[in-house]
Amino acid sequence: MAITDNPGDLTDAVMADAVSTAAGQLVELSRWIDESPRNAGRDPEALDWIRVAKVGEEAGEAISALNAATGANPRKGMCGSMTAVSKELLDVAVTALAAFEHLNGHAGYSLAALFGHIENVYRRAGLGDHPTTTP
């Protein structure tokens, strides 16, 4: 099930199914990366470094996309879009979550950990006393 442009139409059951599916897909993606021929024989610590460093590489791509979308390079002008920036940011998120799975033995709880972390950040921001709303 693909979630696209209209999350307001999603029911709790559809969201729960989507989260469960995505959690499994993150595990599969992470295992696929770890088990690729180039990575399968690597030293485990080296693979940890590769997986975490890849998050930084993806963040750099998001920054480059923002530079293109805002015309930060006068020679190139505005040659990108905020849609491209958004897609790059999602690449950062997927890469980080897959690296989390790698570091935690592909246990399948990266999204649950993310949701818990979001709640902790929300409360640290002093927003815990306010009701949460969904779109």
FIKOLZA-1660 file (N, C-alpha, C; in steps of 0.1 Angstrom, whole numbers, plus 5000, padded with zeros to 4 digits):
% residues 135
   i   px   py   pz ch aa at
   1 5008 4988 5000  A  M  N
   1 5000 5000 5000  A  M CA
   1 5009 5012 5000  A  M  C
   2 5007 5021 4991  A  A  N
   2 5015 5033 4990  A  A CA
   2 5007 5045 4996  A  A  C
   3 5013 5052 5004  A  I  N
   3 5007 5065 5009  A  I CA
   3 5012 5076 5000  A  I  C
   4 5003 5084 4995  A  T  N
   4 5007 5094 4986  A  T CA
   4 5003 5108 4991  A  T  C
   5 4995 5115 4983  A  D  N
   5 4993 5129 4985  A  D CA
   5 4981 5132 4995  A  D  C
   6 4973 5123 4999  A  N  N
   6 4962 5126 5007  A  N CA
   6 4961 5119 5020  A  N  C
   7 4970 5121 5030  A  P  N
   7 4971 5114 5042  A  P CA
   7 4958 5116 5051  A  P  C
   8 4950 5127 5048  A  G  N
   8 4938 5129 5055  A  G CA
   8 4928 5118 5054  A  G  C
   9 4929 5111 5043  A  D  N
   9 4919 5100 5040  A  D CA
   9 4923 5087 5046  A  D  C
  10 4934 5086 5053  A  L  N
  10 4939 5074 5058  A  L CA
  10 4932 5070 5071  A  L  C
  11 4927 5058 5073  A  T  N
  11 4921 5054 5085  A  T CA
  11 4932 5049 5094  A  T  C
  12 4929 5047 5107  A  D  N
  12 4939 5041 5116  A  D CA
  12 4943 5027 5112  A  D  C
  13 4934 5019 5107  A  A  N
  13 4938 5006 5102  A  A CA
  13 4947 5006 5090  A  A  C
  14 4945 5015 5081  A  V  N
  14 4953 5017 5069  A  V CA
  14 4967 5022 5074  A  V  C
  15 4967 5031 5083  A  M  N
  15 4980 5036 5088  A  M CA
  15 4988 5025 5095  A  M  C
  16 4981 5018 5103  A  A  N
  16 4988 5007 5111  A  A CA
  16 4994 4997 5101  A  A  C
  17 4987 4994 5090  A  D  N
  17 4992 4984 5080  A  D CA
  17 5003 4990 5073  A  D  C
  18 5003 5003 5070  A  A  N
  18 5014 5010 5063  A  A CA
  18 5026 5010 5071  A  A  C
  19 5025 5013 5084  A  V  N
  19 5036 5014 5093  A  V CA
  19 5042 5000 5094  A  V  C
  20 5034 4990 5096  A  S  N
  20 5039 4976 5097  A  S CA
  20 5046 4972 5084  A  S  C
  21 5041 4975 5073  A  T  N
  21 5047 4972 5060  A  T CA
  21 5060 4980 5058  A  T  C
  22 5060 4992 5062  A  A  N
  22 5073 5000 5061  A  A CA
  22 5083 4995 5070  A  A  C
  23 5080 4991 5082  A  A  N
  23 5090 4986 5091  A  A CA
  23 5096 4973 5085  A  A  C
  24 5088 4965 5079  A  G  N
  24 5094 4953 5073  A  G CA
  24 5103 4956 5061  A  G  C
  25 5099 4966 5053  A  Q  N
  25 5106 4970 5042  A  Q CA
  25 5120 4976 5046  A  Q  C
  26 5120 4984 5057  A  L  N
  26 5133 4989 5062  A  L CA
  26 5142 4978 5066  A  L  C
  27 5137 4968 5072  A  V  N
  27 5146 4956 5076  A  V CA
  27 5151 4950 5063  A  V  C
  28 5142 4948 5053  A  E  N
  28 5147 4941 5041  A  E CA
  28 5157 4950 5034  A  E  C
  29 5155 4963 5033  A  L  N
  29 5165 4972 5027  A  L CA
  29 5178 4971 5034  A  L  C
  30 5178 4972 5047  A  S  N
  30 5190 4972 5054  A  S CA
  30 5198 4959 5053  A  S  C
  31 5190 4948 5053  A  R  N
  31 5197 4935 5051  A  R CA
  31 5203 4934 5037  A  R  C
  32 5195 4939 5027  A  W  N
  32 5200 4938 5013  A  W CA
  32 5213 4946 5012  A  W  C
  33 5214 4957 5018  A  I  N
  33 5227 4965 5018  A  I CA
  33 5238 4957 5025  A  I  C
  34 5235 4952 5037  A  D  N
  34 5245 4945 5044  A  D CA
  34 5250 4932 5037  A  D  C
  35 5241 4925 5030  A  E  N
  35 5244 4913 5023  A  E CA
  35 5249 4914 5009  A  E  C
  36 5249 4927 5004  A  S  N
  36 5254 4928 4990  A  S CA
  36 5269 4923 4990  A  S  C
  37 5273 4918 4978  A  P  N
  37 5286 4912 4976  A  P CA
  37 5297 4921 4982  A  P  C
  38 5296 4934 4980  A  R  N
  38 5307 4943 4984  A  R CA
  38 5307 4945 4999  A  R  C
  39 5296 4943 5006  A  N  N
  39 5295 4945 5020  A  N CA
  39 5296 4932 5028  A  N  C
  40 5292 4921 5023  A  A  N
  40 5291 4909 5030  A  A CA
  40 5304 4905 5037  A  A  C
  41 5315 4907 5031  A  G  N
  41 5328 4903 5037  A  G CA
  41 5335 4914 5044  A  G  C
  42 5329 4926 5046  A  R  N
  42 5336 4937 5053  A  R CA
  42 5337 4934 5068  A  R  C
  43 5347 4941 5074  A  D  N
  43 5348 4941 5088  A  D CA
  43 5335 4948 5094  A  D  C
  44 5329 4942 5104  A  P  N
  44 5317 4947 5110  A  P CA
  44 5318 4962 5114  A  P  C
  45 5329 4966 5119  A  E  N
  45 5330 4980 5123  A  E CA
  45 5331 4989 5111  A  E  C
  46 5338 4985 5101  A  A  N
  46 5339 4992 5088  A  A CA
  46 5325 4994 5082  A  A  C
  47 5317 4984 5083  A  L  N
  47 5303 4984 5077  A  L CA
  47 5295 4994 5086  A  L  C
  48 5297 4994 5099  A  D  N
  48 5290 5004 5107  A  D CA
  48 5293 5018 5103  A  D  C
  49 5306 5021 5100  A  W  N
  49 5310 5034 5096  A  W CA
  49 5304 5038 5082  A  W  C
  50 5304 5028 5073  A  I  N
  50 5298 5030 5060  A  I CA
  50 5283 5034 5061  A  I  C
  51 5276 5026 5069  A  R  N
  51 5262 5028 5070  A  R CA
  51 5258 5042 5076  A  R  C
  52 5266 5046 5086  A  V  N
  52 5263 5059 5093  A  V CA
  52 5268 5070 5084  A  V  C
  53 5279 5069 5078  A  A  N
  53 5285 5079 5069  A  A CA
  53 5275 5082 5057  A  A  C
  54 5268 5071 5052  A  K  N
  54 5259 5073 5041  A  K CA
  54 5248 5083 5045  A  K  C
  55 5244 5083 5058  A  V  N
  55 5234 5093 5062  A  V CA
  55 5239 5107 5059  A  V  C
  56 5251 5110 5062  A  G  N
  56 5257 5123 5060  A  G CA
  56 5258 5126 5045  A  G  C
  57 5261 5116 5037  A  E  N
  57 5261 5118 5022  A  E CA
  57 5248 5122 5017  A  E  C
  58 5237 5115 5022  A  E  N
  58 5224 5118 5018  A  E CA
  58 5220 5132 5022  A  E  C
  59 5224 5136 5034  A  A  N
  59 5221 5150 5039  A  A CA
  59 5228 5160 5029  A  A  C
  60 5240 5157 5025  A  G  N
  60 5246 5166 5015  A  G CA
  60 5238 5167 5002  A  G  C
  61 5232 5157 4998  A  E  N
  61 5224 5157 4986  A  E CA
  61 5212 5166 4988  A  E  C
  62 5206 5166 5000  A  A  N
  62 5195 5174 5003  A  A CA
  62 5199 5189 5003  A  A  C
  63 5211 5192 5008  A  I  N
  63 5216 5205 5008  A  I CA
  63 5218 5210 4994  A  I  C
  64 5224 5201 4986  A  S  N
  64 5226 5205 4972  A  S CA
  64 5213 5208 4965  A  S  C
  65 5203 5200 4968  A  A  N
  65 5190 5202 4962  A  A CA
  65 5184 5215 4966  A  A  C
  66 5186 5219 4979  A  L  N
  66 5181 5232 4984  A  L CA
  66 5189 5243 4977  A  L  C
  67 5202 5242 4975  A  N  N
  67 5209 5252 4968  A  N CA
  67 5204 5254 4954  A  N  C
  68 5200 5243 4947  A  A  N
  68 5195 5244 4934  A  A CA
  68 5181 5250 4934  A  A  C
  69 5173 5247 4943  A  A  N
  69 5159 5252 4944  A  A CA
  69 5159 5267 4947  A  A  C
  70 5168 5271 4955  A  T  N
  70 5168 5285 4959  A  T CA
  70 5177 5294 4951  A  T  C
  71 5184 5289 4941  A  G  N
  71 5193 5296 4933  A  G CA
  71 5205 5302 4940  A  G  C
  72 5210 5294 4950  A  A  N
  72 5222 5298 4957  A  A CA
  72 5234 5300 4949  A  A  C
  73 5235 5293 4938  A  N  N
  73 5246 5295 4929  A  N CA
  73 5242 5304 4918  A  N  C
  74 5247 5317 4918  A  P  N
  74 5243 5326 4907  A  P CA
  74 5246 5322 4893  A  P  C
  75 5256 5314 4891  A  R  N
  75 5259 5309 4878  A  R CA
  75 5249 5300 4873  A  R  C
  76 5243 5291 4882  A  K  N
  76 5233 5282 4877  A  K CA
  76 5218 5287 4878  A  K  C
  77 5216 5297 4888  A  G  N
  77 5203 5302 4890  A  G CA
  77 5194 5292 4896  A  G  C
  78 5181 5294 4896  A  M  N
  78 5172 5284 4902  A  M CA
  78 5170 5273 4892  A  M  C
  79 5175 5261 4896  A  C  N
  79 5175 5250 4887  A  C CA
  79 5170 5237 4894  A  C  C
  80 5163 5239 4905  A  G  N
  80 5157 5228 4912  A  G CA
  80 5143 5231 4917  A  G  C
  81 5138 5223 4926  A  S  N
  81 5125 5225 4931  A  S CA
  81 5125 5220 4946  A  S  C
  82 5115 5226 4953  A  M  N
  82 5113 5221 4967  A  M CA
  82 5108 5207 4968  A  M  C
  83 5102 5202 4957  A  T  N
  83 5098 5188 4956  A  T CA
  83 5111 5179 4957  A  T  C
  84 5121 5184 4949  A  A  N
  84 5133 5176 4949  A  A CA
  84 5140 5176 4963  A  A  C
  85 5139 5188 4970  A  V  N
  85 5145 5189 4983  A  V CA
  85 5137 5179 4992  A  V  C
  86 5124 5179 4992  A  S  N
  86 5116 5170 5000  A  S CA
  86 5120 5156 4998  A  S  C
  87 5121 5152 4985  A  K  N
  87 5125 5138 4982  A  K CA
  87 5139 5134 4988  A  K  C
  88 5148 5144 4987  A  E  N
  88 5161 5141 4993  A  E CA
  88 5161 5140 5008  A  E  C
  89 5152 5148 5014  A  L  N
  89 5151 5147 5029  A  L CA
  89 5145 5133 5032  A  L  C
  90 5136 5128 5024  A  L  N
  90 5131 5115 5027  A  L CA
  90 5141 5104 5025  A  L  C
  91 5150 5106 5015  A  D  N
  91 5162 5097 5014  A  D CA
  91 5170 5097 5026  A  D  C
  92 5172 5109 5032  A  V  N
  92 5180 5110 5045  A  V CA
  92 5173 5101 5055  A  V  C
  93 5160 5103 5057  A  A  N
  93 5152 5096 5067  A  A CA
  93 5153 5081 5065  A  A  C
  94 5151 5076 5053  A  V  N
  94 5151 5062 5050  A  V CA
  94 5165 5056 5053  A  V  C
  95 5176 5064 5048  A  T  N
  95 5189 5059 5050  A  T CA
  95 5193 5058 5065  A  T  C
  96 5188 5068 5073  A  A  N
  96 5190 5068 5088  A  A CA
  96 5183 5057 5094  A  A  C
  97 5171 5054 5090  A  L  N
  97 5163 5043 5096  A  L CA
  97 5169 5030 5093  A  L  C
  98 5173 5028 5080  A  A  N
  98 5180 5016 5076  A  A CA
  98 5193 5014 5084  A  A  C
  99 5200 5025 5086  A  A  N
  99 5213 5023 5094  A  A CA
  99 5209 5020 5108  A  A  C
 100 5199 5025 5114  A  F  N
 100 5194 5021 5127  A  F CA
 100 5191 5006 5128  A  F  C
 101 5184 5001 5117  A  E  N
 101 5182 4987 5117  A  E CA
 101 5195 4979 5117  A  E  C
 102 5204 4983 5109  A  H  N
 102 5217 4977 5108  A  H CA
 102 5224 4976 5122  A  H  C
 103 5224 4987 5128  A  L  N
 103 5231 4988 5142  A  L CA
 103 5224 4981 5153  A  L  C
 104 5211 4977 5150  A  N  N
 104 5203 4971 5160  A  N CA
 104 5199 4957 5156  A  N  C
 105 5207 4951 5147  A  G  N
 105 5205 4937 5143  A  G CA
 105 5192 4934 5135  A  G  C
 106 5188 4944 5128  A  H  N
 106 5176 4942 5119  A  H CA
 106 5164 4937 5127  A  H  C
 107 5162 4942 5139  A  A  N
 107 5152 4938 5148  A  A CA
 107 5138 4943 5144  A  A  C
 108 5137 4952 5134  A  G  N
 108 5124 4957 5130  A  G CA
 108 5117 4967 5138  A  G  C
 109 5125 4974 5146  A  Y  N
 109 5118 4984 5155  A  Y CA
 109 5123 4998 5153  A  Y  C
 110 5128 5001 5141  A  S  N
 110 5133 5015 5138  A  S CA
 110 5122 5025 5139  A  S  C
 111 5110 5022 5133  A  L  N
 111 5099 5031 5133  A  L CA
 111 5093 5033 5147  A  L  C
 112 5092 5022 5154  A  A  N
 112 5088 5024 5168  A  A CA
 112 5097 5032 5176  A  A  C
 113 5110 5030 5174  A  A  N
 113 5120 5039 5181  A  A CA
 113 5119 5053 5177  A  A  C
 114 5116 5055 5164  A  L  N
 114 5115 5069 5159  A  L CA
 114 5102 5075 5165  A  L  C
 115 5091 5068 5166  A  F  N
 115 5079 5074 5171  A  F CA
 115 5082 5078 5186  A  F  C
 116 5089 5069 5193  A  G  N
 116 5092 5072 5207  A  G CA
 116 5101 5084 5208  A  G  C
 117 5110 5085 5199  A  H  N
 117 5120 5096 5199  A  H CA
 117 5112 5109 5196  A  H  C
 118 5103 5109 5187  A  I  N
 118 5095 5121 5184  A  I CA
 118 5088 5125 5196  A  I  C
 119 5082 5116 5203  A  E  N
 119 5074 5119 5216  A  E CA
 119 5084 5126 5226  A  E  C
 120 5096 5120 5227  A  N  N
 120 5105 5126 5237  A  N CA
 120 5109 5140 5233  A  N  C
 121 5112 5142 5220  A  V  N
 121 5116 5156 5216  A  V CA
 121 5104 5165 5217  A  V  C
 122 5092 5161 5214  A  Y  N
 122 5080 5169 5216  A  Y CA
 122 5079 5173 5231  A  Y  C
 123 5081 5164 5240  A  R  N
 123 5080 5168 5254  A  R CA
 123 5091 5177 5259  A  R  C
 124 5103 5174 5254  A  R  N
 124 5115 5183 5257  A  R CA
 124 5112 5197 5252  A  R  C
 125 5105 5198 5242  A  A  N
 125 5102 5212 5236  A  A CA
 125 5091 5219 5245  A  A  C
 126 5086 5212 5255  A  G  N
 126 5076 5218 5263  A  G CA
 126 5062 5217 5257  A  G  C
 127 5060 5208 5248  A  L  N
 127 5047 5207 5241  A  L CA
 127 5039 5196 5247  A  L  C
 128 5044 5189 5257  A  G  N
 128 5037 5177 5262  A  G CA
 128 5024 5180 5269  A  G  C
 129 5021 5192 5273  A  D  N
 129 5009 5195 5279  A  D CA
 129 4998 5199 5270  A  D  C
 130 5002 5201 5257  A  H  N
 130 4992 5205 5247  A  H CA
 130 4987 5192 5239  A  H  C
 131 4974 5192 5236  A  P  N
 131 4969 5180 5228  A  P CA
 131 4976 5180 5214  A  P  C
 132 4978 5168 5210  A  T  N
 132 4984 5166 5196  A  T CA
 132 4972 5166 5187  A  T  C
 133 4974 5171 5175  A  T  N
 133 4964 5171 5165  A  T CA
 133 4969 5164 5153  A  T  C
 134 4961 5157 5145  A  T  N
 134 4965 5151 5133  A  T CA
 134 4958 5158 5121  A  T  C
 135 4964 5158 5110  A  P  N
 135 4958 5165 5098  A  P CA
 135 4945 5159 5094  A  P  C
% end
